[in-house]
């Protein structure tokens, strides 16, 4: 996988445990990606305790925990309040 640190014209953000730029460490060409994670997710770096929200589809580095179903439950909770 090749990622480009500053080319946001590419489709998929590469999310890592970095504590800046909402975890985005670069971007990956769409045709070079096999599996993407769905957007609208909370992301936690399990060794750094960094936490982000990613609205678009993305790929990740290692040691990342993704909570995508949790967002749906939170939305349902507020919808029916």
PyMOL commands that set and color helices and strands:
alter all, ss='L'
color gray80, all
select helices_A, chain A and resi 21-23+30-32+69-79
alter helices_A, ss='H'
color red, helices_A
select strands_A, chain A and resi 3-4+12-15+24-28+41-45+51-54+58-60+64-67
alter strands_A, ss='S'
color yellow, strands_A
deselect
rebuild
show_as cartoon
